[in-house]
C-alpha cells in the first residue's frame, strides 16, 4: 500500500491527513511535507493518522523530527489517532509522553495553541 497525503488549513492550523503505510519507503514524503510546512511558517501542525494502516520506526522518526522542527519555533505537533494497533506503537516506545495524541481531529485542532 502507498501513502496518501493531503494538507489543509483548519482554524489557523495546518492539518496533514495521512493514509496508508508510513514506512521506510514512504516516510520521506511525510518528512518533506512537514519540512515544507515549517519552512513556510506553519508551526502548529496536526497530523491526522486515522487512516494510517501501518507505522514503522522510520515513520516514528519522521514524526519526532517534525516535533523537534516545530519546537524550534515554539510550535506544536499533535497527532490524531484512534486505532489501537497504531496507538500501541506509541505506548510501547514511550512516545505517548512526547506527543499529544487525540481521538478526533476536532479535539486536536481545539487543543492546539493559538498560532
C-alpha positions in Angstrom: 0.0 0.0 0.0 1.1 3.5 -0.7 1.0 6.7 1.3 -1.7 9.3 0.7 -1.1 12.9 2.0 -3.2 16.0 1.9 -2.8 19.3 3.6 -5.3 21.9 4.5 -5.8 24.7 7.0 -8.4 24.4 9.7 -8.9 27.1 12.3 -5.5 28.5 11.6 -3.7 25.2 12.0 -2.1 23.1 9.3 -3.7 19.6 9.1 -1.8 16.9 7.3 -4.1 13.9 6.6 -2.1 10.7 6.2 -3.4 7.4 4.9 -1.9 4.0 4.1 1.6 3.0 5.3 4.3 5.1 6.8 7.4 3.1 6.4 11.0 3.3 5.2 9.8 3.8 1.6 7.0 6.3 2.2 8.2 8.2 5.3 10.4 10.6 3.3 7.3 12.0 1.6 5.7 12.8 5.0 9.0 14.3 6.2 9.2 16.5 3.1 5.6 17.7 3.7 6.4 18.6 7.4 9.6 20.4 6.4 7.8 22.3 3.7 5.1 23.4 6.2 7.6 24.6 8.8 9.8 26.3 6.2 6.8 28.3 5.0 5.9 29.5 8.5 3.4 26.9 9.7 4.4 26.0 13.2 1.2 24.5 14.6 0.6 21.2 12.8 -1.9 18.4 13.3 -1.1 15.0 11.7 -4.4 13.1 11.2 -3.4 9.5 11.3 -6.8 7.9 11.4 -6.4 6.3 8.0 -2.8 5.0 8.7 -2.7 1.2 8.5 1.0 0.7 9.3 3.7 2.6 11.0 7.3 1.6 11.4 10.4 3.1 13.2 11.2 5.2 10.2 7.7 6.8 10.4 8.1 7.4 14.1 11.5 9.1 13.4 9.9 11.4 10.9 7.2 12.4 13.4 9.8 13.0 16.1 11.8 15.1 13.7 8.7 17.1 12.8 8.1 17.7 16.5 11.7 19.0 17.0 11.4 21.2 14.0 8.2 22.9 15.1 9.6 23.1 18.7 12.4 25.3 17.4 9.7 27.9 16.6 7.6 27.3 19.8 5.2 25.4 17.7 3.2 22.2 18.2 2.7 18.9 16.5 -0.3 17.0 17.6 -1.5 13.6 16.4 -5.0 12.3 15.7 -5.1 8.5 16.1 -7.9 6.3 17.2 -6.6 2.9 16.0 -5.4 0.6 18.8 -2.7 -1.1 16.7 -1.1 2.3 16.0 -1.6 3.7 19.5 0.1 0.6 20.9 3.3 1.5 19.0 3.3 4.9 20.7 2.7 3.4 24.1 5.5 0.7 23.7 8.0 3.3 22.6 7.1 5.8 25.3 6.1 8.4 22.7 2.7 9.0 24.3 4.7 11.1 26.8 6.1 13.1 23.9 3.2 13.6 21.6 -0.3 14.9 22.4 -2.5 12.2 20.9 -6.2 12.9 20.3 -9.0 10.7 19.2 -10.7 13.2 16.9 -9.5 16.0 14.6 -11.8 18.4 16.4 -10.1 17.8 19.7 -6.6 18.2 18.2 -7.5 21.4 16.5 -9.2 22.9 19.6 -6.3 21.9 21.8 -3.6 23.3 19.6 -2.1 26.5 20.9 -3.1 29.6 19.0 -0.6 30.5 16.3 
